[in-house]
Amino acid sequence: MPRTAYAPLAAFLVLCLLGSLGPLRSEFASTITSFALPPWLTLALPYLFAALLAVACALLGRLPWLSASHARSAAFIGLGLFVVPTLALRLPQPWIDPFTQVILLALVPVFAVVLEPHIAQPYTPARHALVAALASAAGLLLVFPFQLPRTTAAAAAWLAALLAVCIVAAAYCRAAQLAALIPSSSLAPFAAVASATSATAFFLAGIVERAFHRTSAVPHTQLLWSTLIDVPSLLLLFWLLPRLPASRITTRFILSPLFSSLAGLILLQPALTLRTTFGLVLATGGSAWLLLAPTSRPDASSASLGLTDEPPL
């Protein structure tokens, strides 16, 4: 593995660690006073902050803006990266329990490995990457409780969640391709468009919720959490997009719940079963292969003709 790959890998592990802190949000805010606000509006906050920071960087640095076609692609990428997975987690909640949702999202790397050669060229996943992605998802299946659909409504929710997983994987492949093709100076405008699109989508959903008088108590710490955790995670993700292929960066859907599970094991110290132990080993081994195994590169003739703009890995 080239030396230049270690900095993105370290940043990626930090991103996964930040993502694993999600279960602590309710614990951190449990004793803090709350105010009534549509939940979808609170989801828009980190994307709004990230968009404002990216716009400020672009204006202060006098960075070139995206072309119209790239701006449209960035907008759709923002919806696929952030809005679709949120919908996949929140809308099917009456029919799909949270642990099953985690396992379904762990299929994102599987779809990314399959779609990447067709969308995110010149990246080609590592050899046996599909086996590693399936092994990682199977490892989480052994670690977390899992429920199959038992009703027609639950089966429909499953199909919708699987469709969302496929869309998320395709969005990551397209995002990695676009981030690698545009100049590095256009990365801030790219982040601004994608974040602003997501914030707008969540704001519109919040307005609809408010029209139907659907509000709930939201902790004041939501703003603090967005500032300290969510916004840095978003900015780190955009920085990683041109540096890691989609088959690697989507491994966050496995590593973040895996880190959460390991933290729970360390803090609670429950008795480990053989099934849980094997699942942890399987998920860790599959993720390590996806992250560390060498990827195929375009042939020399394509590179010499300037047909690729592959960042160093």
Number of C-alpha atoms within 10 A of each C-alpha: 10 8 8 11 14 13 12 19 19 11 15 23 16 15 24 24 19 17 20 21 15 16 11 11 13 12 10 13 16 12 9 11 11 15 11 11 18 22 19 21 20 19 21 24 21 25 28 21 20 26 27 16 17 22 20 15 15 21 14 9 11 10 16 15 16 20 11 9 9 16 17 15 19 27 20 19 28 27 24 25 20 21 21 19 17 16 14 23 19 12 13 19 14 11 17 24 14 17 17 19 20 21 23 23 26 28 23 28 34 25 23 31 28 17 21 25 15 14 19 23 19 22 24 22 24 20 14 13 24 20 14 24 30 19 21 31 28 19 27 30 22 19 23 17 13 18 10 10 14 9 10 10 14 17 15 14 20 21 12 16 23 18 13 23 25 20 21 27 27 26 26 28 29 25 28 27 23 20 24 23 15 16 13 14 15 18 23 27 23 30 28 29 24 28 31 25 25 29 28 16 19 25 21 15 18 22 15 14 17 16 11 9 11 14 17 12 12 18 22 13 17 20 14 11 17 20 16 13 16 23 20 16 22 20 19 16 18 21 19 20 22 26 21 23 30 31 33 24 26 28 26 23 21 26 24 23 25 24 19 19 17 15 14 12 13 10 9 9 10 9 8 10 10 10 12 17 13 16 23 22 15 22 25 20 17 25 26 16 19 27 21 14 16 15 18 12 15 15 10 9 9 11 14 9 8 9 11 17 16 18 13 11 18
